[in-house]
Amino acid sequence: MNTMTMPAPGADETLSALSAFWHEKRSKIIKVSVVVGLHVGLAYGLQSGMLHSAVQAVMPEPVMVTFVTPPPPPPPESRPQPKTVEVAKAPTVTPPPLPQINTVVENTITLPPPAPRVAQETPAAPAPIASAPPAPPAPPAPATPRTVQGVEYVRPPALVYPSVSKRLGETGIVMLRVLISEKGQAEQVQVHKSSGHTNLDEAGRQAALRALFKPYLEDGKAVPVYVLVPINFSLS
């Protein structure tokens, strides 16, 4: 019979652990080798001048700039002087004289503006009144008496000579204007022309008022008229 050798329990775990440890160590060794190789290459490049050529190729070349000072301005004498040019004067235009107009100013009076009217309260309308019958037409106004001549006396004026006028020797003729009514009475007596003495004028007026005249007839009807009556005052 074949005899099979069975690994001891736990041997697989040990192998797995060793394998994992070996893989980890190998990756570290690779990394360290790469870093060492880079350092070796960098040192070689510095020694051979390749790195200096690469830096010069990357850096731009310097540019030289030179500042140029501008020339000074020329002196004032050498500058061109401006020319003087005459300006043509505009022609003078004289306007024609205006025609003279004779203006007449009249004196005018400006009336002041009317005073504002004060609003008044409108009185209440009266109550309507029954319409009354129309009044009869008024009789026509009597005609003004006219002045006539030739009126006769029924009783002539009783003349009384004023005593004062006698002592003073006053004389004269007073002309009276007498209104005679339809009945022949003297209704009004006015002095038409004075005698020159007041006492004689008044004495004549009183005498005419006491007189009685014959009514003046016109178309057979007595009408009032005016008549001029002279009264003579004489001491002879």
Legacy VTK file of the C-alpha trace (Angstrom):
# vtk DataFile Version 3.0
C-alpha trace
ASCII
DATASET POLYDATA
POINTS 236 float
0.000 0.000 0.000
1.147 3.463 -0.871
1.678 5.657 2.038
0.457 9.269 1.595
2.221 11.998 3.485
-0.315 14.454 4.808
0.948 17.871 5.782
0.552 18.793 9.290
-2.362 20.957 10.163
-1.380 24.640 9.914
1.310 24.185 7.270
-0.861 25.859 4.542
-1.311 28.899 6.612
2.388 29.199 7.133
3.052 28.930 3.411
0.453 31.544 2.624
1.980 33.923 5.139
5.439 33.385 3.715
4.183 33.948 0.189
2.487 37.217 1.160
5.588 38.407 2.959
7.715 37.617 -0.065
5.437 39.545 -2.420
5.514 42.594 -0.146
9.270 42.516 0.136
9.610 42.194 -3.614
7.445 45.259 -4.305
9.471 47.289 -1.852
12.696 46.112 -3.422
11.394 47.153 -6.864
10.445 50.622 -5.640
13.780 51.127 -3.958
15.557 49.967 -7.108
13.609 52.478 -9.243
14.426 55.343 -6.880
18.086 54.388 -6.797
18.163 54.186 -10.600
16.669 57.677 -10.904
19.247 59.118 -8.569
22.050 57.423 -10.431
20.749 58.750 -13.769
20.400 62.295 -12.373
23.965 62.210 -11.067
25.240 61.017 -14.410
23.354 63.728 -16.227
24.846 66.437 -14.023
28.313 65.063 -14.671
27.814 64.873 -18.425
26.212 68.414 -18.867
22.960 67.088 -20.365
20.840 68.685 -17.598
22.455 72.101 -18.182
21.607 71.884 -21.918
17.984 70.965 -21.100
17.585 73.945 -18.710
19.032 76.337 -21.307
16.636 74.958 -23.936
13.597 75.574 -21.676
14.530 79.124 -20.454
13.859 82.017 -22.961
16.739 84.060 -24.287
17.179 87.540 -22.723
16.149 90.565 -24.854
18.256 93.750 -24.713
16.214 97.022 -24.604
17.883 100.427 -25.156
16.074 103.713 -24.247
16.697 106.536 -26.776
16.461 110.149 -25.500
14.349 112.410 -27.883
16.134 115.456 -29.358
15.518 118.795 -27.572
12.938 121.193 -29.115
14.324 123.899 -31.427
14.834 127.387 -29.952
11.961 129.927 -30.248
13.804 131.906 -32.949
13.808 128.965 -35.331
10.033 128.352 -35.027
7.896 129.692 -37.935
5.959 132.832 -36.913
2.185 132.993 -37.676
1.173 135.314 -40.515
-1.070 138.331 -40.006
-3.995 138.402 -42.426
-6.440 141.330 -42.725
-10.106 140.480 -42.365
-12.390 142.208 -44.836
-14.865 144.539 -43.100
-18.535 144.011 -43.722
-20.215 146.844 -45.686
-22.221 149.308 -43.555
-25.937 149.260 -44.355
-27.946 152.383 -43.426
-31.699 151.673 -43.055
-34.036 154.114 -44.854
-35.754 156.684 -42.581
-39.172 155.657 -41.339
-42.121 157.804 -42.445
-43.459 160.092 -39.711
-47.088 159.654 -38.759
-48.945 162.509 -37.107
-50.620 161.076 -34.052
-53.379 162.989 -32.301
-53.867 162.086 -28.664
-57.280 162.914 -27.341
-58.050 163.459 -23.696
-59.882 160.424 -22.530
-61.448 159.728 -19.205
-61.289 156.173 -17.958
-64.271 155.361 -15.856
-63.592 153.297 -12.747
-64.873 149.735 -12.887
-68.359 149.382 -11.455
-68.536 148.290 -7.865
-69.478 144.650 -7.444
-73.083 144.202 -6.681
-73.897 142.689 -3.342
-76.133 139.742 -3.689
-79.428 140.489 -2.028
-81.744 137.974 -0.678
-84.689 137.477 -2.975
-87.851 138.194 -1.031
-90.363 135.457 -0.888
-92.888 135.657 -3.640
-96.217 136.964 -2.334
-99.196 134.747 -2.403
-101.135 134.978 -5.632
-103.951 137.494 -5.477
-107.103 137.081 -7.397
-106.953 139.217 -10.480
-108.975 142.388 -10.059
-110.899 143.951 -12.895
-108.837 146.460 -14.877
-109.042 150.009 -13.596
-110.810 152.470 -15.810
-108.528 154.651 -17.922
-107.431 157.869 -16.232
-108.996 161.003 -17.575
-106.762 163.070 -19.805
-104.747 165.723 -17.967
-106.205 169.187 -18.343
-104.437 171.454 -20.728
-102.203 174.162 -19.252
-104.121 177.455 -19.037
-103.036 179.916 -21.662
-102.490 183.657 -21.205
-105.307 185.890 -22.580
-106.299 189.560 -22.627
-109.576 191.448 -22.219
-110.836 189.873 -18.998
-113.443 192.028 -17.252
-113.704 192.718 -13.553
-116.741 191.800 -11.499
-115.053 193.305 -8.431
-111.895 195.305 -9.140
-108.882 195.103 -6.825
-109.253 197.249 -3.660
-105.846 198.889 -3.572
-104.335 199.691 -0.125
-101.260 201.946 -0.243
-98.684 200.902 2.366
-98.115 203.642 4.964
-94.372 203.000 5.005
-94.225 203.485 1.236
-96.178 206.752 1.569
-93.724 208.130 4.130
-90.784 207.064 1.954
-92.486 208.401 -1.178
-92.297 205.040 -3.034
-94.235 204.799 -6.298
-94.311 202.490 -9.317
-96.248 199.977 -11.388
-96.174 196.238 -10.545
-97.231 193.763 -13.258
-98.970 190.677 -11.838
-99.655 187.311 -13.511
-103.023 186.071 -12.225
-104.576 182.606 -12.717
-108.375 182.972 -13.030
-110.481 179.854 -12.341
-113.704 178.818 -14.085
-115.590 180.729 -11.357
-113.638 183.928 -11.968
-111.625 183.792 -8.729
-107.900 184.612 -8.548
-106.322 181.292 -7.556
-102.654 182.324 -8.029
-100.965 185.721 -8.190
-97.281 186.053 -9.110
-95.118 189.157 -9.609
-94.389 189.211 -13.339
-92.478 192.558 -13.222
-91.523 194.302 -9.981
-92.200 197.980 -9.225
-88.806 198.261 -7.615
-90.219 198.232 -4.068
-91.045 195.101 -2.148
-93.824 196.706 -0.096
-95.626 197.891 -3.224
-95.283 194.467 -4.939
-96.808 192.663 -1.951
-99.637 195.227 -1.578
-100.544 194.785 -5.250
-100.504 190.966 -4.986
-102.885 191.047 -1.991
-105.267 193.399 -3.805
-105.423 191.076 -6.868
-106.239 188.072 -4.659
-109.316 189.915 -3.325
-110.563 190.819 -6.822
-113.273 188.893 -8.721
-113.170 188.421 -12.498
-115.732 187.460 -15.100
-115.155 183.780 -16.131
-113.464 183.398 -19.493
-115.604 181.457 -21.955
-114.186 179.292 -24.723
-116.684 177.638 -27.059
-119.387 178.578 -24.544
-117.544 176.887 -21.654
-115.690 178.587 -18.789
-111.991 177.643 -18.698
-109.103 178.721 -16.444
-106.732 181.251 -17.997
-103.790 183.499 -17.091
-104.076 187.265 -17.351
-101.568 190.083 -16.793
-102.886 192.737 -14.378
-100.992 196.043 -13.909
-101.309 197.839 -10.518
-100.204 201.511 -10.426
-99.053 203.053 -7.145
-99.034 206.870 -7.392
-99.131 209.597 -4.713
-100.598 212.358 -6.896
LINES 1 237
236 0 1 2 3 4 5 6 7 8 9 10 11 12 13 14 15 16 17 18 19 20 21 22 23 24 25 26 27 28 29 30 31 32 33 34 35 36 37 38 39 40 41 42 43 44 45 46 47 48 49 50 51 52 53 54 55 56 57 58 59 60 61 62 63 64 65 66 67 68 69 70 71 72 73 74 75 76 77 78 79 80 81 82 83 84 85 86 87 88 89 90 91 92 93 94 95 96 97 98 99 100 101 102 103 104 105 106 107 108 109 110 111 112 113 114 115 116 117 118 119 120 121 122 123 124 125 126 127 128 129 130 131 132 133 134 135 136 137 138 139 140 141 142 143 144 145 146 147 148 149 150 151 152 153 154 155 156 157 158 159 160 161 162 163 164 165 166 167 168 169 170 171 172 173 174 175 176 177 178 179 180 181 182 183 184 185 186 187 188 189 190 191 192 193 194 195 196 197 198 199 200 201 202 203 204 205 206 207 208 209 210 211 212 213 214 215 216 217 218 219 220 221 222 223 224 225 226 227 228 229 230 231 232 233 234 235
